[in-house]
Amino acid sequence: MSGVAVITGGAGGLGQAFARMLLNDGWRVVLVDLASALEGLPEQGQTVECVACDLTDEAAVERECGRIVSRHPAIDLVIHNAGVTQIDLFEATTVASQRLVMEINHFGSVRMAAGLLHAVRAAKGAHVAVSSVAGFSPLHKRTAYAASKHAMNGFFLSLAAEEVAHGVSVTVAAPSFVATNPGRYDFGTAGIGRPGAATDGFDEMSPEEAAAVILDGWRKGRRFIPVGRVARLAWLINRLSPRLYDWIMRRKIES
């Protein structure tokens, strides 16, 4: 299977892993990210397009989605991978910083889904949302991040029920810790930064491992994918005993 894939957060470690795997399978890939992130990429081939866009800018997202659709009226796959994390106690954050995380992680995905909705329908394609373990369970020092990922889960799982009538599939993937930016813990104001550089992560997966699990699960038609051993255990334990999950999570992260 091949076609046209749009990947948000396409310049990051996980976005690049998705791109490499799809390109190896003959896909054409559209990478969407901030201009500063795309400038740091090595030279891209003819089957790769780079689109600079700030997903918090509603007008810019609408404009760039329109341009993408004008070139690709039928889009087979959209991977909603763009996101940031925020690592700090709630008392150290601000409402503004909490809103910014939600704007990028949740509403950025909503804007892209809206802008590409009809092109995905035209291809009877798929949306794959990269959420997190924090999307179905609590995660220490990540109130804004968990809230944004819970919102993503609710949005995309509900979208799935609507889009099935158009032949479109929707998959939510929930990785635990993916080492997309190892050794680059340079978070700025209120602990906001690109994910994958957390110093409190454990049993981390490589971007390639995570991307392979997600793409395999999507190809198999899975609606929800806990990505990796930690995510699978977290999903099971949190469903059986939320109190036990909370104790294990705090013990691991705070140690």
C-alpha positions in Angstrom: 0.0 0.0 0.0 1.2 3.5 -0.8 -0.2 7.0 -1.4 0.1 10.5 0.0 0.8 11.0 3.7 0.8 14.2 5.7 2.8 14.1 8.9 2.6 17.0 11.4 5.6 17.4 13.6 7.4 16.0 10.6 10.8 17.4 11.5 10.9 15.7 14.9 12.4 12.3 15.7 9.1 10.4 15.5 7.9 12.3 12.5 11.1 11.6 10.7 10.9 7.9 11.6 7.3 7.8 10.1 8.6 9.5 7.0 11.5 7.1 6.4 9.3 4.1 6.8 6.6 5.4 4.5 9.1 6.6 1.9 10.7 3.1 1.9 7.2 1.7 1.0 6.8 4.1 -1.9 4.7 6.8 -0.3 4.8 10.5 -1.1 5.2 12.4 2.2 4.3 16.0 3.2 6.1 17.1 6.4 4.4 19.9 8.3 6.3 21.7 11.1 7.6 25.1 12.2 9.9 26.8 9.7 12.8 26.7 12.1 12.5 23.0 12.6 12.2 22.2 8.9 15.4 24.3 8.1 17.4 21.9 10.2 16.5 18.9 8.1 18.9 17.3 5.6 18.1 17.9 1.9 14.8 16.1 1.0 14.1 14.0 -2.1 11.5 14.6 -4.7 8.9 12.5 -2.9 9.0 14.8 0.2 7.4 18.2 0.5 8.0 20.5 3.5 5.3 22.8 4.7 6.1 25.5 7.3 3.1 26.1 9.5 2.4 27.1 13.1 -0.5 24.9 14.2 -1.7 27.5 16.7 -2.3 30.0 13.9 -5.8 29.1 12.6 -5.6 31.2 9.5 -2.1 29.7 8.6 -3.4 26.2 9.1 -6.4 26.8 6.9 -4.2 28.4 4.2 -1.6 25.7 4.2 -4.2 22.9 4.2 -5.8 24.5 1.2 -2.5 24.5 -0.6 -1.8 20.9 0.3 -5.2 19.8 -0.9 -4.8 21.8 -4.2 -1.7 19.6 -4.9 -3.2 16.4 -3.4 -7.0 16.3 -3.7 -7.0 12.8 -2.2 -4.9 12.2 0.9 -4.5 8.6 2.1 -3.0 9.2 5.5 -2.7 12.0 8.0 -0.5 11.4 11.0 -1.3 13.9 13.7 2.1 13.8 15.5 2.9 17.5 16.3 3.0 18.3 20.0 4.9 19.6 23.0 5.1 18.5 26.5 5.1 20.5 29.8 7.0 19.1 32.8 6.3 20.9 36.0 4.1 20.8 39.0 0.7 22.5 38.4 1.5 25.2 41.0 4.5 26.2 38.9 2.5 26.6 35.7 0.2 29.4 34.5 -3.1 29.3 32.8 -1.5 30.8 29.7 1.0 27.9 29.5 -1.7 25.3 30.1 -3.7 26.9 27.2 -0.6 26.9 24.9 -0.1 23.2 25.4 -3.8 22.6 24.6 -3.6 24.9 21.5 -0.7 22.9 20.0 -1.5 19.3 21.0 -5.3 19.3 20.8 -6.5 22.2 18.7 -3.5 21.9 16.3 -4.7 18.4 15.5 -8.4 19.5 15.3 -7.4 22.3 12.8 -5.4 19.9 10.6 -8.2 17.3 10.7 -10.7 20.0 9.6 -8.5 21.3 6.9 -7.8 17.9 5.4 -11.2 16.3 6.2 -12.6 16.1 2.6 -9.3 15.1 1.0 -9.0 12.2 3.4 -12.6 11.3 2.6 -11.8 11.4 -1.1 -9.1 8.8 -0.7 -11.1 6.8 1.9 -8.0 7.3 3.9 -7.1 7.4 7.6 -6.3 9.7 10.5 -3.7 8.4 12.9 -3.4 10.5 16.1 -0.3 10.2 18.2 -1.6 10.6 21.7 0.2 9.2 24.9 -0.2 7.0 27.9 -1.1 10.4 29.5 -4.2 10.4 27.3 -5.9 7.6 29.3 -4.2 7.9 32.7 -2.6 10.4 35.0 1.1 11.3 34.6 3.1 13.1 37.3 4.0 16.8 36.7 2.2 16.8 33.3 -1.3 18.3 34.0 -1.4 20.3 30.8 0.1 17.5 28.7 -2.3 14.9 30.1 -5.3 17.2 29.6 -4.4 17.8 26.0 -3.9 14.1 25.3 -7.1 13.2 27.0 -8.8 15.8 24.7 -7.1 14.2 21.6 -8.3 10.8 22.6 -11.9 12.0 23.0 -11.9 13.9 19.8 -10.4 11.3 17.5 -12.3 8.3 19.0 -15.5 10.3 18.5 -14.4 11.3 15.0 -14.0 7.7 14.2 -17.7 7.1 14.7 -18.6 9.9 12.3 -16.0 9.2 9.5 -16.7 5.5 9.2 -19.7 6.4 7.0 -17.2 8.0 4.6 -14.9 5.0 4.5 -12.3 6.8 6.6 -10.6 5.0 9.5 -9.3 6.7 12.7 -6.6 5.2 14.9 -5.3 6.6 18.2 -1.8 5.5 19.3 -0.7 5.9 22.9 3.1 5.6 23.4 4.8 5.9 26.8 8.3 7.4 26.7 9.8 7.8 23.2 13.4 9.1 23.1 12.9 11.5 20.3 15.2 14.2 21.7 17.7 12.4 24.1 20.0 14.7 26.0 18.2 17.9 24.8 16.4 18.9 27.9 16.3 22.6 27.2 12.7 23.4 28.2 11.8 27.0 28.3 9.1 29.0 30.0 6.9 27.0 32.4 8.6 23.7 31.4 7.2 23.6 27.8 9.3 21.9 25.1 9.4 19.2 22.5 8.7 15.8 23.9 11.2 13.0 24.1 13.8 14.7 26.3 12.4 14.1 29.7 14.9 13.2 32.4 12.2 11.3 34.4 11.4 8.8 31.5 12.0 5.1 31.9 12.1 2.1 29.6 12.2 4.4 26.6 11.5 3.3 23.0 13.4 4.6 20.0 11.4 6.6 17.4 11.9 3.8 14.9 10.4 1.2 17.3 7.4 3.4 18.1 6.8 4.3 14.5 6.9 0.7 13.4 4.4 -0.4 16.1 2.0 2.5 15.2 2.1 1.9 11.4 1.7 -1.9 11.9 -1.3 -1.4 14.2 -2.9 1.1 11.7 -2.4 -1.3 8.8 -4.1 -4.0 10.8 -7.1 -1.8 11.4 -6.7 -1.3 15.1 -8.6 1.6 16.6 -6.5 2.1 19.7 -2.8 1.1 20.0 -0.9 1.1 23.3 2.6 1.5 22.0 5.3 -0.5 23.7 5.5 -2.7 26.8 5.1 0.1 29.3 2.0 1.5 27.5 0.4 -2.0 27.4 1.0 -2.6 31.1 -0.2 0.9 31.9 -3.4 0.4 29.9 -4.1 -2.9 31.7 -3.2 -1.8 35.2 -5.0 1.5 35.0 -8.2 -0.3 33.9 -7.9 -3.0 36.6 -6.8 -0.7 39.5 -6.3 3.0 39.0 -4.9 3.3 42.5 -2.2 0.7 41.8 -1.3 2.4 38.6 -1.0 5.8 40.3 1.3 4.3 43.0 3.5 2.6 40.4 3.6 5.7 38.2 4.6 8.1 41.0 7.2 5.6 42.3 8.9 5.3 38.9 8.8 8.9 37.9 9.7 10.4 41.3 12.5 7.9 42.0 
